[in-house]
Amino acid sequence: MSSQRILVTAALPYANGYIHLGHCAGAYLPADLYVRFQRMNGQDILFVCGSDEHGAAISISAEKEKTTPQAIIDKYHTANEQAFRRLGMSFDVYSRTSLPVHYNTAQEFFLDLYNKGAFSEKEEEQFYDATAQMFLPDRFVEGICPNCSYDKARGDQCDRCGAYYNQLDLKSPRSLVSGNTPVVKRTTHWYFRLGEFQKLLEGYIQSHEGDWKDNVLQQSHSWLRQGLGDRAITRDLDWGIPVPIENAQGKVIYVWFEAPIGYISATKVWAEQQGTPDAWQKWWQDEGTRYIAFIGKDNIVFHTLIFPAMLMARGGYILPDNVPGNEFLNLEGEKFSKSRNWGIDLKEYLADFPEDQHVDALRYALAMALPEARDTDFTWKEFQVRVNDLANKLGNFNNRSMQFLLTKFDGKVPVLPEKFRKLPEAWKLLADDIARAGDCDAEQLLEDLVPKYLHYFSQADVRLIIALVQGARIIAGKYESFRLRDAVSETMNLAQAANKYFNDTEPWKAIKNQPDECARTLYICAQAVRSLGIAFAPVLPFASETMLAIVGASSERKWSAIGQPLVPEGTVIAVPPGKLFDPIPDEKIAEQVAKLGAGKQTETSVQVAPVEEPSSLVTINDFKNIHLRTGKVVGAERVPKSDKLLKLQVDLGSEQRQIVAGIGKHYEPESLLGKTVVVVANLQPARLMGVESQGMLLAANTPDGGLSLIQPDTDGIAPGTEVR
């Protein structure tokens, strides 16, 4: 593959809390896996990240912690940067949006778009706290949701029902600053005319139909179908970047507008650090650069629609070539929740599991649970299984091979016997033949190649070399297509193949009666240790370093070298004490599970008043009050601005109902057409995200955290049939 210049950004983490494992799986680890692979693949990579340090949430955190916003961002920026570094994140720069270079860059961006007429000025009404003498951003107001009556709804969105509304529609509003009821006061703000970029953005998204992930395309299309409108880009707030125009005193640039510009300012910081201050331009303004933006699903449209529109408006900037957005990682079946004390901070994990092997183990466990297409789950039990997998496969092969060399070959890679002197040259020819065969079935390839190379290799030898050469190509394809979980799974298959090779060749027997063949086997094992050290380098940076150092190949990092015999005969091996990975004992896992349970119990005992248990018995008459009917789905579409809600048209026999169901993460709309479902037919109508729902579907929780609709197991059940 020819060399490319690739710019990679990972979403700027908000500096008002510690990074947790859900964040790591959502954007940061996937980006690091991809970057590490591409560097080994010979690409010119710049990996950019940093802290997002403005906005109302940071001001709220400062209020709660009785300190200043600056103290908050200093605390969390430092802690998160250190945790990222310990996790092995290979950022080229980890910057901050509180730096002067970012202020200047954001203000330049704002002024350029302002002078081009990309903004409109609007006067509007907003809540004002007369006691604190400040306008209240949406996060600073709490009240009763106008849709579902939840009494802790935020200023513009209800966290319980998901409804969006104007903050002035909030009932019984109260300021989170003073606790008083706010008044309504007029203010002026500037809006980005996003709607003017509708056609350009439609064409941009359409051009990536064949290479972007479905979840990314669906969110983008949903917003485009609804139609793009003006978006406010200023706020009345003390903490932020001042709006650089006249008559804008006391106003700052809205954080959603200036935060993505942080990628650009971070690149400027990197360029300054290199002593080449203008070098940032080739990464952002040269068409020869390919830009990849890694984010979680809550930031997808900001990177597929809003930031691209800003770049279009500015002119002369490249657009994201791919936005590999991930879904959410849950914890033990529930969403990460700071308010409910349900989560695992990266900082906390590293304190409990400080060794390098445990850092690698976490990277592997998260990589095998990446929420690439749907929400996935992290459990401590599954973590234990993954760690034991590393110990039993990769660690086991490395340990057995190296211990055998220590005890039987004086701690050196064997010098090949005379009859195998040309084996390294034959290996290279064999690798070329395997590469030319492309996607040929491995068993067929084995049958074709064994006779040709029988003078040098056994069938087991050829099988392992095929696995290494084909595996390197397959894994590379997974990385290139952002199927990172599959890439890691295929990498573990190489360790499995190496283990099988050691077992099949039985060197402990061959050393007694076939010493030449045993020397060949251990020579190949030494090459496989180096190959696995390279293949696992994107995933397990610490174990990889150890494996390569063992066989004297610590500087070897080329992906193309995975299938080649590059460890010289006679190399003295350097086996460190201990194993690559130790299994995690049950007691350690039990401690972590108990810690979660204790945290959750504490939260529950403090915040939940005694109420009737949900499991209280009901009478038959109570149950008879619920009318369950079968229905046939005759129409289905996604609710705009929601990745969870689907709007269904359901035939109940005597009538057709519109039902909004929260199954959008588990079912595609078209897959539901014609299905017979069970409906609560006498449920009081409700509005979800502004759409009326006239019933509810029944579904069961599945073991993997999904949902499965309840359906009759007999065909021909007519719509409207009673369920009892």
C-alpha positions in Angstrom: 0.0 0.0 0.0 1.3 3.5 -0.9 2.0 5.8 2.0 -0.9 8.1 3.1 -1.1 11.1 5.4 -3.8 10.4 7.9 -5.2 12.8 10.5 -7.0 11.1 13.4 -9.0 12.9 16.0 -10.7 11.4 19.1 -13.5 13.3 20.7 -12.3 15.9 23.2 -13.3 14.6 26.6 -15.2 17.0 28.8 -13.0 18.2 31.7 -15.5 18.0 34.5 -15.1 14.4 35.5 -12.8 11.3 35.2 -12.7 9.3 32.0 -14.6 6.0 32.5 -14.4 2.7 30.7 -17.4 3.6 28.6 -15.6 6.6 27.2 -12.5 4.4 26.5 -14.5 1.9 24.4 -16.5 4.6 22.7 -13.8 6.7 21.0 -10.3 6.5 22.5 -9.3 2.9 22.4 -10.7 2.4 18.9 -8.8 5.4 17.7 -5.6 4.1 19.3 -5.9 0.6 17.8 -6.4 2.1 14.4 -3.5 4.6 14.8 -1.0 2.1 16.0 -1.9 -0.3 13.2 -1.5 2.4 10.5 1.8 3.6 11.9 3.1 0.0 11.6 1.6 -0.1 8.1 3.9 2.7 7.1 1.4 5.6 7.1 2.1 9.1 8.1 -0.2 9.6 11.1 -1.0 12.5 13.4 -3.2 11.6 16.4 -4.9 14.6 18.0 -6.9 14.9 21.2 -7.3 17.1 24.3 -9.6 18.4 26.9 -12.9 20.3 26.2 -12.8 22.9 28.9 -15.7 25.4 28.5 -19.4 25.4 28.9 -22.2 25.5 31.5 -21.5 22.0 32.9 -18.0 23.0 34.1 -19.5 26.1 35.8 -22.0 23.8 37.5 -19.2 21.5 38.7 -17.3 24.4 40.1 -20.4 25.5 42.0 -20.9 22.1 43.4 -17.3 21.7 44.4 -17.1 25.2 45.8 -14.2 26.2 43.6 -13.4 27.9 40.2 -13.9 26.6 36.7 -10.1 26.9 36.2 -9.5 24.7 39.2 -12.0 22.1 37.8 -10.4 21.9 34.4 -6.9 21.8 35.8 -7.9 18.9 38.1 -9.6 16.7 35.5 -7.3 17.6 32.5 -4.3 16.5 34.5 -5.9 13.3 35.9 -7.3 12.2 32.5 -4.1 12.9 30.6 -2.2 10.8 33.1 -4.8 8.0 32.9 -4.7 8.0 29.1 -0.9 7.9 29.1 -1.0 4.9 31.5 -3.5 3.2 29.2 -1.0 3.4 26.4 -2.9 6.0 24.3 -0.4 7.1 21.6 -1.6 10.7 21.1 0.9 12.9 19.3 -0.6 15.8 21.2 -3.1 16.1 24.1 -4.1 19.8 24.2 -6.6 22.0 26.0 -9.2 24.4 24.8 -8.3 26.8 27.6 -5.0 27.6 25.9 -4.5 31.0 24.2 -3.9 29.4 20.9 -7.3 27.9 21.0 -9.0 31.2 22.1 -7.3 32.8 19.1 -8.2 30.1 16.6 -11.8 29.9 17.7 -12.3 33.7 17.6 -10.6 33.8 14.1 -13.0 31.1 13.0 -16.0 33.0 14.4 -15.0 36.3 12.9 -14.4 34.8 9.5 -17.8 33.2 9.4 -19.4 36.4 10.8 -17.8 38.6 8.1 -19.0 36.1 5.5 -22.6 36.5 6.7 -22.9 32.9 7.9 -24.6 34.1 11.1 -27.9 35.7 11.9 -28.7 37.9 15.0 -31.8 37.1 16.9 -33.5 38.6 20.0 -35.1 36.1 22.2 -36.5 35.5 25.7 -34.5 33.5 28.2 -34.7 32.7 31.9 -32.7 35.1 34.1 -31.7 34.6 37.7 -32.2 38.1 39.3 -30.4 37.0 42.5 -27.3 35.8 40.7 -27.7 38.4 38.0 -27.1 36.1 35.1 -28.9 34.5 32.2 -29.4 30.8 32.7 -28.2 28.3 30.1 -30.3 25.2 29.7 -28.2 23.2 32.1 -28.6 25.8 34.8 -32.4 25.4 34.9 -34.5 22.5 36.3 -38.2 22.0 36.5 -41.2 19.9 35.6 -41.2 18.3 32.1 -44.1 19.7 30.0 -44.4 16.3 28.4 -44.2 13.6 31.2 -44.2 15.8 34.4 -40.8 14.5 35.5 -39.7 17.0 38.2 -36.0 17.1 37.5 -36.1 17.9 33.8 -33.4 20.1 32.4 -34.0 23.4 30.6 -34.3 22.1 27.1 -34.6 18.3 27.3 -36.1 15.7 29.7 -33.8 12.9 30.6 -36.7 10.7 31.5 -38.9 10.8 28.4 -36.4 12.3 25.9 -38.7 15.2 24.9 -37.1 18.4 23.5 -38.7 21.8 24.2 -38.0 25.5 24.6 -36.7 26.2 28.1 -39.6 28.6 28.7 -42.0 25.7 28.4 -40.5 24.1 31.5 -43.1 24.1 34.4 -42.1 25.4 37.9 -38.6 26.4 36.7 -35.9 26.9 39.3 -32.3 28.2 39.0 -29.6 25.7 39.9 -27.4 28.7 40.8 -29.6 30.4 43.5 -32.5 28.0 43.9 -34.9 30.8 43.1 -37.6 31.0 40.4 -36.1 32.8 37.4 -37.7 35.6 35.5 -38.0 35.9 31.7 -35.7 38.5 30.1 -34.9 39.4 26.5 -31.3 38.8 25.2 -29.6 38.7 21.8 -27.7 35.8 20.3 -26.1 34.8 17.1 -27.1 31.7 15.1 -25.2 29.7 12.5 -27.3 29.3 9.4 -26.8 25.6 9.2 -29.9 25.1 7.0 -28.1 26.9 4.2 -25.7 23.9 4.0 -28.5 21.3 3.7 -27.9 20.4 0.0 -24.1 20.4 0.4 -24.3 18.1 3.4 -26.8 15.8 1.7 -24.3 15.4 -1.1 -21.4 14.9 1.4 -23.3 12.2 3.3 -24.4 10.5 0.1 -20.8 10.3 -1.1 -20.0 8.1 1.9 -22.9 5.7 1.6 -20.6 2.8 0.7 -17.9 3.3 3.4 -19.5 4.7 6.5 -21.1 2.6 9.3 -24.9 2.2 9.2 -25.4 3.8 12.6 -23.5 6.9 11.5 -25.4 7.2 8.2 -28.8 6.6 9.9 -28.3 9.4 12.5 -27.1 11.8 9.7 -30.0 11.0 7.4 -32.4 11.4 10.3 -31.3 15.0 10.9 -31.3 15.7 7.2 -34.8 14.4 6.7 -36.1 16.6 9.5 -34.4 19.6 7.8 -31.5 21.6 9.3 -32.2 25.0 10.9 -30.3 27.8 12.5 -28.3 26.8 15.6 -27.3 29.3 18.4 -23.6 29.7 18.7 -23.4 32.2 21.6 -24.4 32.0 25.2 -24.7 34.4 28.1 -22.1 32.9 30.4 -19.0 33.9 32.3 -16.9 30.8 31.5 -15.9 30.5 27.9 -14.3 32.3 24.9 -15.6 35.8 24.6 -17.6 36.6 21.4 -15.1 38.9 19.5 -17.6 41.5 18.1 -19.1 44.7 19.4 -22.3 44.7 21.5 -21.5 41.2 22.7 -20.3 41.9 26.2 -20.9 39.1 28.6 -21.4 36.5 25.8 -19.2 33.6 25.0 -19.0 31.3 22.0 -21.2 28.3 22.5 -19.1 25.3 23.4 -20.5 23.1 20.7 -19.2 25.5 18.1 -15.7 26.1 19.5 -14.9 22.6 20.9 -14.3 20.9 17.5 -12.1 23.8 16.5 -10.0 22.4 19.4 -8.8 19.7 17.0 -7.3 22.5 14.8 -5.8 24.4 17.7 -4.3 21.2 19.1 -2.6 20.6 15.8 -1.2 24.1 16.0 0.2 23.2 19.5 1.8 20.1 18.1 3.3 22.1 15.2 4.8 24.6 17.6 6.3 21.7 19.7 7.9 20.4 16.5 9.5 23.8 15.8 7.5 24.0 12.6 4.6 26.4 13.4 3.0 26.3 9.9 3.0 22.5 9.7 -0.6 22.3 11.0 -1.8 23.5 7.6 -0.8 20.4 5.7 -2.9 18.3 8.1 -6.0 20.5 7.8 -5.8 22.3 4.4 -4.0 19.9 2.1 -6.2 17.6 0.0 -3.6 14.9 0.4 -4.6 14.4 4.0 -7.3 11.8 4.9 -9.2 12.9 8.1 -10.7 10.2 10.4 -12.9 11.3 13.3 -13.5 8.8 16.1 -16.4 9.6 18.4 -19.2 8.1 20.4 -22.8 8.1 19.2 -23.8 11.1 21.1 -21.4 13.2 19.0 -22.1 11.7 15.6 -24.0 14.5 13.9 -21.6 17.1 15.2 -18.9 15.4 13.2 -20.9 14.4 10.1 -23.0 17.5 9.7 -22.3 20.5 12.0 -18.4 20.6 12.0 -18.3 19.8 8.3 -20.7 22.7 7.7 -18.4 25.0 9.7 -15.4 23.8 7.7 -17.4 24.4 4.4 -18.3 27.9 5.6 -14.7 28.7 6.4 -13.4 27.2 3.1 -10.0 25.7 2.4 -10.3 22.9 5.0 -10.6 19.1 4.4 -13.7 17.3 5.7 -13.8 14.0 7.6 -13.3 11.1 5.2 -14.7 8.7 7.8 -16.5 9.1 11.1 -16.4 5.7 12.8 -18.9 6.4 15.5 -19.6 3.8 18.2 -22.6 3.0 20.3 -22.5 2.9 24.1 -20.7 0.4 26.4 -22.9 -0.5 29.4 -21.7 -1.9 32.7 -23.1 -5.1 34.1 -26.3 -4.5 32.1 -26.8 -0.9 33.1 -25.7 2.4 31.6 -22.8 4.2 33.1 -24.2 6.9 35.4 -22.2 9.4 37.4 -25.2 10.5 39.4 -26.0 7.0 40.4 -22.4 6.1 41.2 -22.6 3.3 38.6 -19.3 3.1 36.7 -15.6 2.3 36.6 -13.3 5.3 36.2 -10.1 4.6 34.3 -8.2 6.2 37.1 -9.9 3.8 39.6 -9.2 0.7 37.5 -5.5 1.6 37.1 -5.2 2.0 40.9 -6.7 -1.4 41.5 -4.8 -3.1 38.6 -1.5 -1.2 38.3 0.7 -3.7 36.4 1.4 -3.5 32.7 -0.2 -6.8 32.1 -3.4 -5.5 33.6 -3.3 -2.4 31.3 -3.0 -4.7 28.3 -5.7 -7.0 29.7 -8.2 -4.0 29.9 -7.3 -2.9 26.4 -8.0 -6.5 25.1 -11.2 -6.9 27.1 -12.6 -3.5 26.0 -11.5 -4.2 22.4 -13.4 -7.5 22.4 -16.5 -5.6 23.6 -16.4 -2.5 21.4 -19.9 -1.3 20.7 -19.4 -0.9 17.0 -22.9 -1.6 15.8 -25.0 -1.7 18.9 -24.7 -1.1 22.7 -22.5 -3.8 24.4 -21.8 -4.7 27.9 -18.7 -4.8 30.1 -18.9 -7.3 33.0 -16.2 -8.3 35.5 -16.8 -12.0 34.8 -16.3 -11.5 31.1 -13.2 -9.4 31.9 -11.9 -12.4 33.8 -12.6 -14.7 30.9 -10.7 -12.4 28.5 -7.7 -12.1 30.8 -7.6 -15.9 31.2 -7.8 -16.1 27.4 -4.7 -14.1 27.1 -2.9 -16.2 29.6 -4.0 -19.5 28.1 -3.3 -18.7 24.5 -0.8 -15.9 23.9 1.0 -16.2 27.3 1.1 -19.9 27.2 2.7 -20.2 23.7 5.3 -17.5 24.6 6.2 -19.2 27.9 6.4 -22.7 26.6 8.5 -21.8 23.6 10.9 -19.6 25.5 11.3 -22.0 28.4 12.0 -24.8 25.9 14.8 -22.7 24.3 16.2 -21.9 27.7 16.4 -25.5 28.8 17.1 -27.3 25.6 19.0 -24.9 23.3 21.1 -22.9 25.8 18.8 -19.9 25.7 19.4 -19.2 21.9 17.4 -19.4 18.7 18.5 -22.7 17.2 21.1 -22.7 14.4 19.4 -24.7 11.7 20.9 -28.1 10.8 22.6 -28.5 7.5 19.6 -30.1 5.7 17.5 -27.0 6.7 20.2 -24.4 5.9 18.1 -22.8 3.1 14.9 -22.8 5.1 14.8 -19.0 5.6 15.0 -18.4 1.9 12.4 -21.1 1.3 10.2 -19.4 3.9 10.2 -16.2 2.0 9.3 -17.9 -1.3 6.5 -19.8 0.6 5.2 -16.5 2.0 5.2 -15.0 -1.5 3.2 -17.9 -2.8 0.7 -17.6 0.1 0.3 -13.8 -0.5 -0.3 -14.4 -4.3 -3.0 -16.9 -3.4 -5.0 -14.1 -1.8 -8.3 -15.3 -0.3 -7.7 -19.0 -1.3 -9.0 -21.4 1.3 -6.3 -22.2 3.8 -6.9 -26.0 3.6 -6.7 -26.0 -0.2 -3.6 -23.8 0.0 -2.0 -26.3 2.4 -2.8 -29.1 0.0 -1.2 -27.2 -2.9 1.9 -26.0 -1.1 3.0 -28.8 1.2 4.4 -31.0 -1.7 6.3 -28.0 -3.2 8.1 -27.2 0.1 8.2 -30.7 1.7 12.0 -30.7 1.6 12.1 -27.8 4.1 8.8 -27.8 6.0 6.4 -30.3 7.6 2.7 -29.9 7.1 2.4 -28.3 10.5 5.1 -25.8 9.6 3.3 -24.8 6.4 -0.1 -24.5 8.2 1.4 -22.1 10.7 3.1 -19.9 8.1 -0.2 -19.8 6.1 -2.0 -18.7 9.3 0.6 -15.9 9.8 0.7 -14.6 6.3 -3.0 -14.8 5.6 -3.8 -13.6 9.1 -1.8 -10.5 8.7 -3.7 -9.6 5.5 -7.1 -10.4 7.0 -6.4 -8.4 10.2 -5.2 -5.5 8.2 -8.4 -5.5 6.2 -10.4 -5.4 9.4 -8.5 -2.4 10.7 -8.8 -0.6 7.3 -12.6 -1.1 7.4 -12.9 0.0 11.1 -14.0 -3.5 12.1 -11.7 -3.3 15.1 -13.3 -5.9 17.3 -13.0 -8.4 14.4 -9.3 -7.4 13.9 -8.6 -8.2 17.6 -10.5 -11.5 17.4 -8.5 -12.5 14.3 -5.3 -11.5 16.0 -6.1 -13.9 18.9 -6.7 -16.6 16.2 -2.9 -16.3 15.4 -2.0 -17.1 19.0 -4.4 -20.1 18.8 -2.6 -21.3 15.7 0.8 -20.9 17.3 -0.4 -22.9 20.3 -1.8 -25.6 18.1 1.6 -25.7 16.2 3.5 -26.3 19.4 1.1 -29.1 20.5 1.1 -30.8 17.1 4.9 -30.8 16.6 5.5 -32.2 20.2 9.1 -30.8 20.5 9.4 -32.5 24.0 9.3 -35.8 22.1 11.2 -34.7 19.0 14.2 -33.5 21.1 14.9 -37.1 22.0 14.7 -38.9 18.6 14.4 -36.1 15.9 16.7 -33.3 17.1 17.0 -31.7 13.7 13.2 -31.4 13.4 13.0 -30.2 16.9 15.5 -27.4 16.1 13.5 -26.4 13.1 10.3 -26.3 15.2 11.9 -24.0 17.8 13.4 -21.8 15.2 9.8 -21.4 13.8 8.5 -20.8 17.3 11.0 -18.0 17.8 9.8 -16.4 14.5 6.2 -16.8 15.7 6.9 -15.0 18.9 8.2 -12.0 16.9 5.2 -12.3 14.5 2.7 -12.3 17.4 4.6 -9.4 19.1 4.0 -7.3 15.9 0.4 -8.5 15.4 -0.6 -7.7 19.0 1.2 -4.4 19.1 -1.9 -2.3 18.4 -3.8 -4.0 21.2 -1.2 -5.0 23.8 1.6 -2.4 23.6 3.3 -3.6 26.8 3.2 -7.4 26.1 4.2 -6.7 22.5 7.3 -4.8 23.7 8.2 -7.7 25.9 7.8 -10.3 23.2 9.8 -8.5 20.7 12.6 -7.8 23.2 12.7 -11.5 24.1 13.8 -12.3 20.5 15.9 -9.2 20.0 13.5 -7.5 17.8 12.4 -4.5 19.9 12.7 -2.1 17.0 10.8 -4.2 14.5 7.4 -2.8 13.9 6.5 -3.3 10.2 3.2 -5.0 9.7 4.4 -6.4 6.4 7.0 -8.4 8.3 4.6 -10.6 10.3 4.9 -13.6 7.9 8.7 -13.4 7.5 11.5 -15.2 9.4 13.6 -12.2 10.6 15.0 -13.5 13.9 18.6 -14.6 13.2 19.8 -18.0 14.1 21.8 -18.0 17.3 20.0 -14.9 18.8 20.3 -15.0 22.6 16.8 -14.8 24.0 16.1 -12.5 26.9 13.2 -14.0 28.9 12.1 -11.8 31.8 11.0 -13.3 35.1 7.3 -14.1 35.4 4.7 -14.7 32.7 3.1 -12.3 30.2 -0.3 -12.7 31.8 -1.5 -14.2 35.0 -5.1 -15.4 35.3 -7.3 -13.2 37.5 -8.5 -15.1 40.6 -12.2 -15.3 41.5 -11.6 -13.4 44.7 -10.3 -10.3 42.8 -13.3 -10.3 40.5 -15.6 -10.7 43.5 -14.0 -7.6 45.1 -14.7 -5.5 42.1 -18.3 -6.8 41.8 -18.9 -6.1 45.5 -17.5 -2.6 45.0 -20.0 -1.9 42.3 -22.8 -3.4 44.4 -21.8 -1.3 47.4 -21.7 1.9 45.4 -25.1 1.2 43.9 -26.6 0.3 47.3 -25.2 3.4 48.9 -26.8 5.5 46.2 -30.1 3.8 46.6 -30.3 4.0 50.4 -29.5 7.7 50.3 -31.8 8.9 47.5 -34.8 6.6 47.4 -37.5 7.0 50.0 -39.3 3.8 51.2 -42.0 2.9 48.7 -44.1 -0.1 47.9 -41.9 -2.8 46.4 -42.2 -3.2 42.6 -42.7 -6.9 43.2 -45.9 -6.5 45.3 -48.6 -8.9 44.3 -51.6 -7.8 42.2 -55.0 -9.3 42.0 -56.6 -10.9 39.0 -58.9 -7.9 38.7 -55.8 -5.6 38.6 -54.5 -7.7 35.7 -57.9 -7.7 33.9 -57.7 -3.9 33.7 -54.8 -4.3 31.3 -56.1 -5.0 27.7 -53.5 -6.9 25.7 -54.2 -7.4 22.0 -52.2 -8.7 19.0 -51.4 -6.2 16.3 -49.7 -6.3 12.9 -47.0 -3.7 12.1 -48.0 -2.0 8.8 -45.6 1.0 8.9 -42.4 1.8 10.7 -39.9 4.7 10.7 -37.4 6.3 13.0 -38.3 9.3 15.2 -36.1 12.2 14.2 -33.3 13.1 16.6 -33.6 9.7 18.4 -31.6 6.6 17.8 -33.9 4.7 20.3 -37.5 5.5 19.2 -39.4 4.0 16.3 -42.8 5.3 15.1 -45.0 2.3 14.2 -48.4 2.0 12.6 -50.1 -1.0 14.1 -53.3 -2.7 12.8 -55.4 -3.8 15.8 -58.2 -5.3 13.6 -60.9 -2.7 14.3 -58.5 0.3 14.1 -55.0 1.4 13.3 -52.8 2.8 16.1 -49.6 4.9 16.1 -47.2 3.6 18.7 -43.8 5.0 19.6 -41.5 2.2 20.8 -38.0 2.4 22.3 -36.6 -0.5 20.2 -34.7 1.4 17.6 -31.3 0.1 18.9 -32.4 -3.5 18.4 -34.6 -3.4 15.3 -34.4 -1.7 11.9 -37.8 -0.2 10.9 -38.1 -2.3 7.7 -37.5 -5.6 9.6 -40.7 -5.0 11.6 -43.1 -4.7 8.7 -45.7 -7.6 8.8 -44.7 -8.8 12.2 -47.4 -9.7 14.7 -46.8 -8.1 18.1 -48.5 -7.8 21.5 -49.8 -4.4 22.4 -51.1 -2.8 25.6 -54.2 -1.4 24.0 -55.7 0.7 26.8 -52.6 2.7 27.8 -53.2 6.4 28.2 -51.7 8.2 25.2 -48.4 10.0 25.7 -46.1 12.2 23.6 -42.5 11.1 23.1 -40.1 13.5 21.4 -43.2 15.4 20.2 -44.8 12.3 18.7 -48.1 10.9 20.1 -48.0 7.2 21.1 -51.3 5.3 21.5 -50.2 2.1 23.1 -47.1 0.1 24.1 -45.4 -3.0 22.7 -44.3 -5.9 24.9 -40.7 -7.1 24.7 -38.4 -9.2 26.8 -34.8 -8.5 27.9 -32.3 -10.8 26.2 -29.1 -12.2 28.0 -26.9 -9.9 25.9 -28.7 -6.8 27.0 -30.9 -6.5 23.9 -34.7 -6.7 23.4 -36.9 -9.3 21.8 -40.5 -8.6 20.9 -43.1 -10.8 22.4 -44.9 -12.6 19.5 -47.4 -15.5 19.1 -45.7 -18.8 18.3 -48.6 -19.8 16.0 -49.1 -18.4 12.5 -52.5 -16.9 11.5 -53.3 -15.0 14.7 -55.6 -12.1 13.5 -54.9 -8.5 14.5 -56.9 -7.5 17.6 -56.9 -11.0 19.1 -57.1 -10.9 22.9 -54.0 -11.9 24.8 -54.7 -13.3 28.3 
